[in-house]
Amino acid sequence: MSENFEIRNMNMKVGSTLKIKGKIASDADGFALNLGQGSSKLDLHFNPRFHENVIVCNSLDGSWGEEKRDGHLCFSPGSEVKFTVTFENDEFKVKLPDGHQLTFPNRMGHSHLSYLNVHGGLHVTSFKID
């Protein structure tokens, strides 16, 4: 079963960090975390794909931008994970469960994010914005 966790009136400003904890379904082939202004305007689409053994990051502003792929996949089906996303002026920093960090440019240059969505095989057990 696909989980869907969504917040529409979030107040995430530049300099803040989103901390997510959750459990990945044992039959999951991946999940996606989206941050942005709404479902069709995403500053960060973070998408671990187990069947491809890759993490895909992208942005969506009417149409998808250029994918950025990272082969450091430390998520696995059936595991409990925690990771963070730090929102900065020029980029997003995603710290993976094993401490590896990947970055993705803040292509749209927003200084405020109001939308968070997590869907697919990740069941969110807690989240916090610092």
N, CA, C and O atoms as a printed pandas DataFrame, in Angstrom:
     atom_number atom_name residue_name chain_id  residue_number  x_coord  y_coord  z_coord
0              1         N          MET        A               1    0.836   -1.190    0.000
1              2        CA          MET        A               1    0.000    0.000    0.000
2              3         C          MET        A               1    0.874    1.244    0.000
3              4         O          MET        A               1    1.865    1.323    0.726
4              5         N          SER        A               2    0.503    2.195   -0.807
5              6        CA          SER        A               2    1.286    3.428   -0.915
6              7         C          SER        A               2    0.847    4.433    0.154
7              8         O          SER        A               2   -0.341    4.717    0.302
8              9         N          GLU        A               3    1.797    4.952    0.877
9             10        CA          GLU        A               3    1.520    5.979    1.887
10            11         C          GLU        A               3    1.465    7.338    1.207
11            12         O          GLU        A               3    2.078    7.543    0.160
12            13         N          ASN        A               4    0.725    8.267    1.809
13            14        CA          ASN        A               4    0.728    9.637    1.310
14            15         C          ASN        A               4    0.588   10.582    2.492
15            16         O          ASN        A               4   -0.437   10.595    3.173
16            17         N          PHE        A               5    1.626   11.371    2.727
17            18        CA          PHE        A               5    1.696   12.299    3.850
18            19         C          PHE        A               5    1.832   13.681    3.244
19            20         O          PHE        A               5    2.737   13.915    2.443
20            21         N          GLU        A               6    0.942   14.611    3.615
21            22        CA          GLU        A               6    0.963   15.909    2.940
22            23         C          GLU        A               6    0.661   17.044    3.919
23            24         O          GLU        A               6   -0.209   16.928    4.781
24            25         N          ILE        A               7    1.399   18.139    3.766
25            26        CA          ILE        A               7    1.152   19.361    4.528
26            27         C          ILE        A               7    1.117   20.513    3.535
27            28         O          ILE        A               7    2.009   20.646    2.697
28            29         N          ARG        A               8    0.088   21.341    3.630
29            30        CA          ARG        A               8   -0.086   22.416    2.655
30            31         C          ARG        A               8    0.240   23.814    3.175
31            32         O          ARG        A               8    0.522   24.706    2.375
32            33         N          ASN        A               9    0.211   24.029    4.476
33            34        CA          ASN        A               9    0.451   25.385    4.984
34            35         C          ASN        A               9    1.675   25.427    5.872
35            36         O          ASN        A               9    1.669   26.020    6.951
36            37         N          MET        A              10    2.718   24.788    5.394
37            38        CA          MET        A              10    3.956   24.710    6.154
38            39         C          MET        A              10    4.691   26.045    6.057
39            40         O          MET        A              10    4.522   26.795    5.095
40            41         N          ASN        A              11    5.498   26.323    7.060
41            42        CA          ASN        A              11    6.274   27.558    7.046
42            43         C          ASN        A              11    7.742   27.204    7.205
43            44         O          ASN        A              11    8.290   27.262    8.305
44            45         N          MET        A              12    8.372   26.838    6.098
45            46        CA          MET        A              12    9.790   26.473    6.133
46            47         C          MET        A              12   10.582   27.573    5.447
47            48         O          MET        A              12   10.413   27.839    4.257
48            49         N          LYS        A              13   11.448   28.203    6.224
49            50        CA          LYS        A              13   12.235   29.325    5.705
50            51         C          LYS        A              13   13.672   28.881    5.428
51            52         O          LYS        A              13   14.127   27.840    5.903
52            53         N          VAL        A              14   14.369   29.706    4.643
53            54        CA          VAL        A              14   15.798   29.468    4.383
54            55         C          VAL        A              14   16.530   29.353    5.712
55            56         O          VAL        A              14   16.295   30.130    6.637
56            57         N          GLY        A              15   17.421   28.370    5.790
57            58        CA          GLY        A              15   18.205   28.165    7.003
58            59         C          GLY        A              15   17.620   27.081    7.894
59            60         O          GLY        A              15   18.262   26.657    8.855
60            61         N          SER        A              16   16.409   26.628    7.587
61            62        CA          SER        A              16   15.806   25.608    8.438
62            63         C          SER        A              16   16.076   24.207    7.912
63            64         O          SER        A              16   16.393   24.008    6.740
64            65         N          THR        A              17   15.940   23.243    8.814
65            66        CA          THR        A              17   16.192   21.840    8.491
66            67         C          THR        A              17   14.957   21.022    8.808
67            68         O          THR        A              17   14.383   21.126    9.892
68            69         N          LEU        A              18   14.562   20.216    7.858
69            70        CA          LEU        A              18   13.453   19.284    8.026
70            71         C          LEU        A              18   14.035   17.931    8.416
71            72         O          LEU        A              18   14.901   17.397    7.723
72            73         N          LYS        A              19   13.552   17.379    9.535
73            74        CA          LYS        A              19   14.008   16.066    9.977
74            75         C          LYS        A              19   12.848   15.094    9.801
75            76         O          LYS        A              19   11.748   15.324   10.304
76            77         N          ILE        A              20   13.105   14.020    9.090
77            78        CA          ILE        A              20   12.066   13.026    8.819
78            79         C          ILE        A              20   12.506   11.667    9.341
79            80         O          ILE        A              20   13.637   11.236    9.119
80            81         N          LYS        A              21   11.598   11.004   10.035
81            82        CA          LYS        A              21   11.829    9.611   10.440
82            83         C          LYS        A              21   10.697    8.791    9.867
83            84         O          LYS        A              21    9.559    9.250    9.777
84            85         N          GLY        A              22   11.027    7.561    9.478
85            86        CA          GLY        A              22    9.972    6.716    8.961
86            87         C          GLY        A              22   10.422    5.290    8.771
87            88         O          GLY        A              22   11.572    4.927    9.020
88            89         N          LYS        A              23    9.464    4.488    8.317
89            90        CA          LYS        A              23    9.738    3.086    8.031
90            91         C          LYS        A              23    9.393    2.823    6.577
91            92         O          LYS        A              23    8.312    3.170    6.100
92            93         N          ILE        A              24   10.340    2.201    5.886
93            94        CA          ILE        A              24   10.127    1.877    4.474
94            95         C          ILE        A              24    9.432    0.519    4.391
95            96         O          ILE        A              24    9.859   -0.450    5.019
96            97         N          ALA        A              25    8.369    0.464    3.617
97            98        CA          ALA        A              25    7.623   -0.786    3.468
98            99         C          ALA        A              25    8.521   -1.873    2.892
99           100         O          ALA        A              25    9.400   -1.596    2.077
100          101         N          SER        A              26    8.294   -3.117    3.324
101          102        CA          SER        A              26    9.165   -4.208    2.875
102          103         C          SER        A              26    8.993   -4.499    1.388
103          104         O          SER        A              26    9.884   -5.073    0.761
104          105         N          ASP        A              27    7.841   -4.103    0.815
105          106        CA          ASP        A              27    7.617   -4.340   -0.619
106          107         C          ASP        A              27    7.786   -3.072   -1.459
107          108         O          ASP        A              27    7.396   -3.035   -2.626
108          109         N          ALA        A              28    8.376   -2.027   -0.848
109          110        CA          ALA        A              28    8.514   -0.747   -1.556
110          111         C          ALA        A              28    9.547   -0.833   -2.666
111          112         O          ALA        A              28   10.565   -1.510   -2.520
112          113         N          ASP        A              29    9.288   -0.142   -3.788
113          114        CA          ASP        A              29   10.351   -0.008   -4.787
114          115         C          ASP        A              29   10.884    1.417   -4.804
115          116         O          ASP        A              29   11.624    1.802   -5.709
116          117         N          GLY        A              30   10.498    2.207   -3.782
117          118        CA          GLY        A              30   11.015    3.559   -3.643
118          119         C          GLY        A              30   10.008    4.445   -2.949
119          120         O          GLY        A              30    8.934    3.997   -2.547
120          121         N          PHE        A              31   10.370    5.717   -2.812
121          122        CA          PHE        A              31    9.443    6.711   -2.281
122          123         C          PHE        A              31    9.893    8.073   -2.786
123          124         O          PHE        A              31   10.980    8.208   -3.348
124          125         N          ALA        A              32    9.051    9.081   -2.582
125          126        CA          ALA        A              32    9.418   10.436   -2.985
126          127         C          ALA        A              32    9.073   11.414   -1.875
127          128         O          ALA        A              32    8.031   11.306   -1.227
128          129         N          LEU        A              33    9.966   12.365   -1.671
129          130        CA          LEU        A              33    9.706   13.484   -0.785
130          131         C          LEU        A              33    9.711   14.731   -1.662
131          132         O          LEU        A              33   10.659   14.970   -2.410
132          133         N          ASN        A              34    8.650   15.520   -1.566
133          134        CA          ASN        A              34    8.534   16.743   -2.360
134          135         C          ASN        A              34    8.417   17.945   -1.443
135          136         O          ASN        A              34    7.642   17.933   -0.486
136          137         N          LEU        A              35    9.193   18.988   -1.739
137          138        CA          LEU        A              35    9.122   20.252   -1.017
138          139         C          LEU        A              35    8.922   21.361   -2.032
139          140         O          LEU        A              35    9.570   21.374   -3.079
140          141         N          GLY        A              36    8.029   22.292   -1.729
141          142        CA          GLY        A              36    7.847   23.396   -2.667
142          143         C          GLY        A              36    6.687   24.291   -2.299
143          144         O          GLY        A              36    6.405   24.530   -1.125
144          145         N          GLN        A              37    6.011   24.788   -3.344
145          146        CA          GLN        A              37    4.905   25.723   -3.178
146          147         C          GLN        A              37    3.562   25.026   -3.345
147          148         O          GLN        A              37    2.526   25.557   -2.944
148          149         N          GLY        A              38    3.581   23.852   -3.931
149          150        CA          GLY        A              38    2.362   23.098   -4.187
150          151         C          GLY        A              38    2.705   21.904   -5.050
151          152         O          GLY        A              38    3.856   21.737   -5.453
152          153         N          SER        A              39    1.711   21.065   -5.342
153          154        CA          SER        A              39    1.997   19.804   -6.026
154          155         C          SER        A              39    2.521   19.994   -7.441
155          156         O          SER        A              39    3.136   19.080   -7.991
156          157         N          SER        A              40    2.294   21.166   -8.050
157          158        CA          SER        A              40    2.810   21.382   -9.412
158          159         C          SER        A              40    3.987   22.369   -9.429
159          160         O          SER        A              40    4.463   22.755  -10.496
160          161         N          LYS        A              41    4.445   22.768   -8.249
161          162        CA          LYS        A              41    5.600   23.668   -8.143
162          163         C          LYS        A              41    6.500   23.152   -7.025
163          164         O          LYS        A              41    6.360   23.527   -5.861
164          165         N          LEU        A              42    7.440   22.268   -7.420
165          166        CA          LEU        A              42    8.295   21.606   -6.443
166          167         C          LEU        A              42    9.726   22.112   -6.556
167          168         O          LEU        A              42   10.347   22.028   -7.615
168          169         N          ASP        A              43   10.237   22.637   -5.454
169          170        CA          ASP        A              43   11.625   23.092   -5.418
170          171         C          ASP        A              43   12.571   21.906   -5.293
171          172         O          ASP        A              43   13.684   21.924   -5.819
172          173         N          LEU        A              44   12.109   20.871   -4.587
173          174        CA          LEU        A              44   12.917   19.662   -4.442
174          175         C          LEU        A              44   12.024   18.430   -4.526
175          176         O          LEU        A              44   11.080   18.273   -3.752
176          177         N          HIS        A              45   12.338   17.570   -5.472
177          178        CA          HIS        A              45   11.730   16.239   -5.588
178          179         C          HIS        A              45   12.870   15.269   -5.304
179          180         O          HIS        A              45   13.821   15.176   -6.081
180          181         N          PHE        A              46   12.775   14.548   -4.190
181          182        CA          PHE        A              46   13.822   13.627   -3.731
182          183         C          PHE        A              46   13.246   12.219   -3.822
183          184         O          PHE        A              46   12.287   11.892   -3.122
184          185         N          ASN        A              47   13.830   11.384   -4.683
185          186        CA          ASN        A              47   13.182   10.129   -5.057
186          187         C          ASN        A              47   14.153    8.933   -5.111
187          188         O          ASN        A              47   14.697    8.621   -6.171
188          189         N          PRO        A              48   14.369    8.260   -3.952
189          190        CA          PRO        A              48   15.137    7.013   -3.986
190          191         C          PRO        A              48   14.361    5.946   -4.752
191          192         O          PRO        A              48   13.181    5.714   -4.487
192          193         N          ARG        A              49   15.035    5.299   -5.705
193          194        CA          ARG        A              49   14.407    4.247   -6.519
194          195         C          ARG        A              49   15.202    2.960   -6.337
195          196         O          ARG        A              49   16.327    2.833   -6.820
196          197         N          PHE        A              50   14.598    2.013   -5.636
197          198        CA          PHE        A              50   15.319    0.786   -5.303
198          199         C          PHE        A              50   15.609   -0.064   -6.534
199          200         O          PHE        A              50   16.692   -0.639   -6.644
200          201         N          HIS        A              51   14.663   -0.151   -7.454
201          202        CA          HIS        A              51   14.853   -1.022   -8.629
202          203         C          HIS        A              51   15.942   -0.484   -9.559
203          204         O          HIS        A              51   16.529   -1.238  -10.335
204          205         N          GLU        A              52   16.212    0.840   -9.479
205          206        CA          GLU        A              52   17.296    1.409  -10.298
206          207         C          GLU        A              52   18.571    1.612   -9.486
207          208         O          GLU        A              52   19.623    1.930  -10.040
208          209         N          ASN        A              53   18.471    1.425   -8.153
209          210        CA          ASN        A              53   19.611    1.623   -7.263
210          211         C          ASN        A              53   20.187    3.040   -7.374
211          212         O          ASN        A              53   21.399    3.223   -7.492
212          213         N          VAL        A              54   19.292    4.038   -7.334
213          214        CA          VAL        A              54   19.708    5.422   -7.519
214          215         C          VAL        A              54   18.762    6.344   -6.746
215          216         O          VAL        A              54   17.611    5.997   -6.483
216          217         N          ILE        A              55   19.273    7.525   -6.390
217          218        CA          ILE        A              55   18.429    8.589   -5.853
218          219         C          ILE        A              55   18.326    9.652   -6.940
219          220         O          ILE        A              55   19.339   10.158   -7.423
220          221         N          VAL        A              56   17.107    9.983   -7.318
221          222        CA          VAL        A              56   16.878   11.006   -8.334
222          223         C          VAL        A              56   16.351   12.265   -7.652
223          224         O          VAL        A              56   15.397   12.201   -6.877
224          225         N          CYS        A              57   16.969   13.402   -7.939
225          226        CA          CYS        A              57   16.472   14.691   -7.466
226          227         C          CYS        A              57   16.086   15.525   -8.679
227          228         O          CYS        A              57   16.711   15.431   -9.736
228          229         N          ASN        A              58   15.053   16.340   -8.516
229          230        CA          ASN        A              58   14.609   17.177   -9.617
230          231         C          ASN        A              58   13.784   18.325   -9.059
231          232         O          ASN        A              58   13.531   18.401   -7.857
232          233         N          SER        A              59   13.363   19.227   -9.960
233          234        CA          SER        A              59   12.442   20.298   -9.610
234          235         C          SER        A              59   11.330   20.302  -10.653
235          236         O          SER        A              59   11.514   19.856  -11.786
236          237         N          LEU        A              60   10.174   20.815  -10.243
237          238        CA          LEU        A              60    9.014   20.846  -11.121
238          239         C          LEU        A              60    8.417   22.240  -11.093
239          240         O          LEU        A              60    7.991   22.726  -10.045
240          241         N          ASP        A              61    8.391   22.879  -12.255
241          242        CA          ASP        A              61    7.793   24.205  -12.362
242          243         C          ASP        A              61    7.021   24.218  -13.681
243          244         O          ASP        A              61    7.497   24.760  -14.679
244          245         N          GLY        A              62    5.836   23.623  -13.680
245          246        CA          GLY        A              62    5.099   23.425  -14.923
246          247         C          GLY        A              62    5.574   22.167  -15.620
247          248         O          GLY        A              62    4.769   21.311  -15.989
248          249         N          SER        A              63    6.902   22.051  -15.805
249          250        CA          SER        A              63    7.479   20.816  -16.345
250          251         C          SER        A              63    8.706   20.453  -15.522
251          252         O          SER        A              63    9.269   21.294  -14.821
252          253         N          TRP        A              64    9.117   19.181  -15.617
253          254        CA          TRP        A              64   10.275   18.726  -14.853
254          255         C          TRP        A              64   11.563   19.340  -15.392
255          256         O          TRP        A              64   11.712   19.552  -16.595
256          257         N          GLY        A              65   12.490   19.619  -14.478
257          258        CA          GLY        A              65   13.814   20.099  -14.871
258          259         C          GLY        A              65   14.704   18.926  -15.216
259          260         O          GLY        A              65   14.231   17.829  -15.515
260          261         N          GLU        A              66   15.994   19.173  -15.172
261          262        CA          GLU        A              66   16.963   18.119  -15.466
262          263         C          GLU        A              66   17.205   17.287  -14.207
263          264         O          GLU        A              66   17.469   17.829  -13.134
264          265         N          GLU        A              67   17.112   15.970  -14.354
265          266        CA          GLU        A              67   17.344   15.083  -13.218
266          267         C          GLU        A              67   18.792   15.130  -12.759
267          268         O          GLU        A              67   19.719   15.219  -13.564
268          269         N          LYS        A              68   18.961   15.070  -11.456
269          270        CA          LYS        A              68   20.294   14.883  -10.890
270          271         C          LYS        A              68   20.262   13.525  -10.197
271          272         O          LYS        A              68   19.444   13.293   -9.307
272          273         N          ARG        A              69   21.163   12.626  -10.615
273          274        CA          ARG        A              69   21.157   11.262  -10.085
274          275         C          ARG        A              69   22.369   11.021   -9.196
275          276         O          ARG        A              69   23.476   11.472   -9.492
276          277         N          ASP        A              70   22.139   10.302   -8.105
277          278        CA          ASP        A              70   23.205    9.971   -7.165
278          279         C          ASP        A              70   23.120    8.473   -6.884
279          280         O          ASP        A              70   22.075    7.979   -6.462
280          281         N          GLY        A              71   24.199    7.760   -7.112
281          282        CA          GLY        A              71   24.209    6.316   -6.950
282          283         C          GLY        A              71   24.389    5.855   -5.517
283          284         O          GLY        A              71   24.506    4.656   -5.263
284          285         N          HIS        A              72   24.412    6.800   -4.569
285          286        CA          HIS        A              72   24.615    6.427   -3.166
286          287         C          HIS        A              72   23.251    6.139   -2.532
287          288         O          HIS        A              72   22.676    7.002   -1.869
288          289         N          LEU        A              73   22.743    4.936   -2.735
289          290        CA          LEU        A              73   21.433    4.571   -2.194
290          291         C          LEU        A              73   21.623    3.778   -0.909
291          292         O          LEU        A              73   22.009    2.609   -0.944
292          293         N          CYS        A              74   21.348    4.426    0.239
293          294        CA          CYS        A              74   21.520    3.720    1.513
294          295         C          CYS        A              74   20.171    3.455    2.170
295          296         O          CYS        A              74   20.099    3.149    3.360
296          297         N          PHE        A              75   19.104    3.575    1.385
297          298        CA          PHE        A              75   17.778    3.212    1.869
298          299         C          PHE        A              75   17.494    1.791    1.398
299          300         O          PHE        A              75   17.933    1.400    0.316
300          301         N          SER        A              76   16.770    1.017    2.193
301          302        CA          SER        A              76   16.396   -0.315    1.727
302          303         C          SER        A              76   15.013   -0.686    2.246
303          304         O          SER        A              76   14.616   -0.254    3.328
304          305         N          PRO        A              77   14.282   -1.483    1.478
305          306        CA          PRO        A              77   12.940   -1.889    1.886
306          307         C          PRO        A              77   12.953   -2.554    3.260
307          308         O          PRO        A              77   13.846   -3.343    3.570
308          309         N          GLY        A              78   11.945   -2.225    4.083
309          310        CA          GLY        A              78   11.809   -2.828    5.401
310          311         C          GLY        A              78   12.612   -2.161    6.496
311          312         O          GLY        A              78   12.544   -2.582    7.651
312          313         N          SER        A              79   13.380   -1.120    6.159
313          314        CA          SER        A              79   14.241   -0.497    7.170
314          315         C          SER        A              79   13.606    0.750    7.766
315          316         O          SER        A              79   12.736    1.379    7.162
316          317         N          GLU        A              80   14.067    1.093    8.975
317          318        CA          GLU        A              80   13.670    2.353    9.590
318          319         C          GLU        A              80   14.760    3.360    9.260
319          320         O          GLU        A              80   15.950    3.061    9.354
320          321         N          VAL        A              81   14.337    4.560    8.871
321          322        CA          VAL        A              81   15.303    5.554    8.424
322          323         C          VAL        A              81   15.037    6.896    9.066
323          324         O          VAL        A              81   13.915    7.207    9.467
324          325         N          LYS        A              82   16.105    7.694    9.157
325          326        CA          LYS        A              82   15.913    9.109    9.426
326          327         C          LYS        A              82   16.894    9.871    8.560
327          328         O          LYS        A              82   18.042    9.464    8.382
328          329         N          PHE        A              83   16.416   10.991    8.022
329          330        CA          PHE        A              83   17.259   11.820    7.180
330          331         C          PHE        A              83   16.800   13.254    7.312
331          332         O          PHE        A              83   15.698   13.524    7.789
332          333         N          THR        A              84   17.655   14.179    6.885
333          334        CA          THR        A              84   17.332   15.599    7.021
334          335         C          THR        A              84   17.492   16.306    5.682
335          336         O          THR        A              84   18.287   15.910    4.829
336          337         N          VAL        A              85   16.701   17.373    5.531
337          338        CA          VAL        A              85   16.815   18.247    4.362
338          339         C          VAL        A              85   17.008   19.657    4.888
339          340         O          VAL        A              85   16.136   20.198    5.568
340          341         N          THR        A              86   18.158   20.257    4.572
341          342        CA          THR        A              86   18.428   21.636    4.977
342          343         C          THR        A              86   18.205   22.544    3.773
343          344         O          THR        A              86   18.733   22.311    2.686
344          345         N          PHE        A              87   17.411   23.579    3.997
345          346        CA          PHE        A              87   16.984   24.500    2.947
346          347         C          PHE        A              87   17.848   25.752    3.029
347          348         O          PHE        A              87   17.768   26.499    4.004
348          349         N          GLU        A              88   18.686   25.987    1.999
349          350        CA          GLU        A              88   19.548   27.157    1.977
350          351         C          GLU        A              88   19.220   28.030    0.774
351          352         O          GLU        A              88   18.489   27.614   -0.125
352          353         N          ASN        A              89   19.765   29.239    0.762
353          354        CA          ASN        A              89   19.491   30.172   -0.340
354          355         C          ASN        A              89   19.737   29.565   -1.705
355          356         O          ASN        A              89   18.930   29.708   -2.623
356          357         N          ASP        A              90   20.877   28.880   -1.824
357          358        CA          ASP        A              90   21.302   28.426   -3.147
358          359         C          ASP        A              90   21.114   26.936   -3.379
359          360         O          ASP        A              90   21.208   26.473   -4.516
360          361         N          GLU        A              91   20.845   26.165   -2.301
361          362        CA          GLU        A              91   20.736   24.720   -2.492
362          363         C          GLU        A              91   20.015   24.050   -1.336
363          364         O          GLU        A              91   19.793   24.631   -0.274
364          365         N          PHE        A              92   19.659   22.790   -1.598
365          366        CA          PHE        A              92   19.146   21.897   -0.567
366          367         C          PHE        A              92   20.252   20.915   -0.240
367          368         O          PHE        A              92   20.938   20.418   -1.133
368          369         N          LYS        A              93   20.424   20.633    1.061
369          370        CA          LYS        A              93   21.392   19.621    1.480
370          371         C          LYS        A              93   20.607   18.494    2.114
371          372         O          LYS        A              93   19.899   18.692    3.102
372          373         N          VAL        A              94   20.737   17.308    1.539
373          374        CA          VAL        A              94   20.049   16.146    2.079
374          375         C          VAL        A              94   21.084   15.254    2.746
375          376         O          VAL        A              94   22.012   14.767    2.100
376          377         N          LYS        A              95   20.911   15.047    4.050
377          378        CA          LYS        A              95   21.822   14.168    4.781
378          379         C          LYS        A              95   21.137   12.821    4.916
379          380         O          LYS        A              95   20.083   12.703    5.540
380          381         N          LEU        A              96   21.755   11.802    4.321
381          382        CA          LEU        A              96   21.175   10.473    4.264
382          383         C          LEU        A              96   21.390    9.725    5.584
383          384         O          LEU        A              96   22.205   10.144    6.406
384          385         N          PRO        A              97   20.659    8.614    5.791
385          386        CA          PRO        A              97   20.761    7.897    7.071
386          387         C          PRO        A              97   22.177    7.484    7.464
387          388         O          PRO        A              97   22.477    7.381    8.654
388          389         N          ASP        A              98   23.048    7.248    6.493
389          390        CA          ASP        A              98   24.415    6.820    6.827
390          391         C          ASP        A              98   25.395    7.991    6.914
391          392         O          ASP        A              98   26.601    7.784    7.047
392          393         N          GLY        A              99   24.873    9.233    6.837
393          394        CA          GLY        A              99   25.730   10.411    6.967
394          395         C          GLY        A              99   26.181   11.004    5.651
395          396         O          GLY        A              99   26.677   12.131    5.624
396          397         N          HIS        A             100   26.019   10.270    4.548
397          398        CA          HIS        A             100   26.361   10.796    3.221
398          399         C          HIS        A             100   25.468   12.003    2.934
399          400         O          HIS        A             100   24.288   12.007    3.282
400          401         N          GLN        A             101   26.040   13.023    2.296
401          402        CA          GLN        A             101   25.254   14.212    1.987
402          403         C          GLN        A             101   25.196   14.431    0.488
403          404         O          GLN        A             101   26.202   14.315   -0.212
404          405         N          LEU        A             102   24.004   14.750    0.006
405          406        CA          LEU        A             102   23.922   15.159   -1.390
406          407         C          LEU        A             102   23.268   16.526   -1.451
407          408         O          LEU        A             102   22.504   16.905   -0.563
408          409         N          THR        A             103   23.578   17.264   -2.511
409          410        CA          THR        A             103   23.035   18.615   -2.639
410          411         C          THR        A             103   22.270   18.733   -3.949
411          412         O          THR        A             103   22.537   18.031   -4.924
412          413         N          PHE        A             104   21.320   19.640   -3.932
413          414        CA          PHE        A             104   20.523   19.918   -5.124
414          415         C          PHE        A             104   20.270   21.419   -5.164
415          416         O          PHE        A             104   19.882   22.003   -4.152
416          417         N          PRO        A             105   20.484   22.062   -6.328
417          418        CA          PRO        A             105   20.348   23.526   -6.384
418          419         C          PRO        A             105   18.918   24.007   -6.121
419          420         O          PRO        A             105   17.951   23.336   -6.479
420          421         N          ASN        A             106   18.801   25.166   -5.497
421          422        CA          ASN        A             106   17.502   25.822   -5.317
422          423         C          ASN        A             106   17.219   26.578   -6.620
423          424         O          ASN        A             106   17.411   27.791   -6.700
424          425         N          ARG        A             107   16.766   25.849   -7.625
425          426        CA          ARG        A             107   16.645   26.395   -8.981
426          427         C          ARG        A             107   15.662   27.559   -9.085
427          428         O          ARG        A             107   15.865   28.471   -9.887
428          429         N          MET        A             108   14.610   27.535   -8.288
429          430        CA          MET        A             108   13.592   28.582   -8.402
430          431         C          MET        A             108   13.866   29.763   -7.481
431          432         O          MET        A             108   13.213   30.802   -7.573
432          433         N          GLY        A             109   14.842   29.590   -6.593
433          434        CA          GLY        A             109   15.250   30.699   -5.740
434          435         C          GLY        A             109   14.239   31.120   -4.690
435          436         O          GLY        A             109   14.306   32.241   -4.185
436          437         N          HIS        A             110   13.308   30.246   -4.356
437          438        CA          HIS        A             110   12.338   30.597   -3.316
438          439         C          HIS        A             110   13.022   30.690   -1.957
439          440         O          HIS        A             110   14.035   30.034   -1.715
440          441         N          SER        A             111   12.461   31.509   -1.075
441          442        CA          SER        A             111   13.025   31.637    0.267
442          443         C          SER        A             111   12.054   31.075    1.306
443          444         O          SER        A             111   12.300   31.175    2.508
444          445         N          HIS        A             112   10.963   30.490    0.845
445          446        CA          HIS        A             112    9.932   29.977    1.732
446          447         C          HIS        A             112    9.275   28.773    1.058
447          448         O          HIS        A             112    8.934   28.820   -0.124
448          449         N          LEU        A             113    9.106   27.715    1.810
449          450        CA          LEU        A             113    8.444   26.518    1.289
450          451         C          LEU        A             113    7.182   26.271    2.108
451          452         O          LEU        A             113    7.220   26.275    3.338
452          453         N          SER        A             114    6.068   26.056    1.419
453          454        CA          SER        A             114    4.803   25.874    2.132
454          455         C          SER        A             114    4.219   24.479    1.953
455          456         O          SER        A             114    3.220   24.137    2.586
456          457         N          TYR        A             115    4.836   23.675    1.094
457          458        CA          TYR        A             115    4.250   22.380    0.745
458          459         C          TYR        A             115    5.229   21.240    0.987
459          460         O          TYR        A             115    6.389   21.298    0.577
460          461         N          LEU        A             116    4.743   20.206    1.658
461          462        CA          LEU        A             116    5.531   18.993    1.891
462          463         C          LEU        A             116    4.655   17.803    1.561
463          464         O          LEU        A             116    3.505   17.727    1.994
464          465         N          ASN        A             117    5.203   16.872    0.789
465          466        CA          ASN        A             117    4.482   15.655    0.454
466          467         C          ASN        A             117    5.471   14.498    0.454
467          468         O          ASN        A             117    6.554   14.597   -0.122
468          469         N          VAL        A             118    5.095   13.406    1.102
469          470        CA          VAL        A             118    5.883   12.183    1.060
470          471         C          VAL        A             118    4.952   11.089    0.585
471          472         O          VAL        A             118    3.911   10.854    1.198
472          473         N          HIS        A             119    5.307   10.418   -0.492
473          474        CA          HIS        A             119    4.437    9.347   -0.971
474          475         C          HIS        A             119    5.262    8.176   -1.471
475          476         O          HIS        A             119    6.470    8.281   -1.683
476          477         N          GLY        A             120    4.580    7.068   -1.652
477          478        CA          GLY        A             120    5.267    5.847   -2.041
478          479         C          GLY        A             120    5.433    4.949   -0.839
479          480         O          GLY        A             120    4.528    4.828   -0.014
480          481         N          GLY        A             121    6.588    4.319   -0.738
481          482        CA          GLY        A             121    6.799    3.281    0.261
482          483         C          GLY        A             121    7.358    3.725    1.594
483          484         O          GLY        A             121    7.863    2.890    2.344
484          485         N          LEU        A             122    7.290    5.025    1.927
485          486        CA          LEU        A             122    7.798    5.489    3.219
486          487         C          LEU        A             122    6.642    5.905    4.113
487          488         O          LEU        A             122    5.866    6.793    3.759
488          489         N          HIS        A             123    6.524    5.264    5.272
489          490        CA          HIS        A             123    5.536    5.646    6.269
490          491         C          HIS        A             123    6.220    6.597    7.253
491          492         O          HIS        A             123    7.106    6.187    8.003
492          493         N          VAL        A             124    5.808    7.861    7.246
493          494        CA          VAL        A             124    6.425    8.871    8.110
494          495         C          VAL        A             124    5.959    8.664    9.550
495          496         O          VAL        A             124    4.760    8.675    9.829
496          497         N          THR        A             125    6.921    8.475   10.469
497          498        CA          THR        A             125    6.566    8.314   11.879
498          499         C          THR        A             125    6.769    9.614   12.654
499          500         O          THR        A             125    6.100    9.839   13.663
500          501         N          SER        A             126    7.683   10.471   12.196
501          502        CA          SER        A             126    7.801   11.791   12.822
502          503         C          SER        A             126    8.519   12.748   11.874
503          504         O          SER        A             126    9.335   12.346   11.045
504          505         N          PHE        A             127    8.188   14.013   12.026
505          506        CA          PHE        A             127    8.911   15.017   11.271
506          507         C          PHE        A             127    8.960   16.285   12.102
507          508         O          PHE        A             127    8.102   16.521   12.952
508          509         N          LYS        A             128    9.968   17.091   11.847
509          510        CA          LYS        A             128   10.192   18.289   12.636
510          511         C          LYS        A             128   10.943   19.280   11.780
511          512         O          LYS        A             128   11.798   18.892   10.983
512          513         N          ILE        A             129   10.637   20.553   11.933
513          514        CA          ILE        A             129   11.395   21.603   11.244
514          515         C          ILE        A             129   12.115   22.433   12.297
515          516         O          ILE        A             129   11.491   22.993   13.198
516          517         N          ASP        A             130   13.433   22.504   12.171
517          518        CA          ASP        A             130   14.244   23.300   13.124
518          519         C          ASP        A             130   14.749   24.549   12.438
519          520         O          ASP        A             130   15.447   25.353   13.057
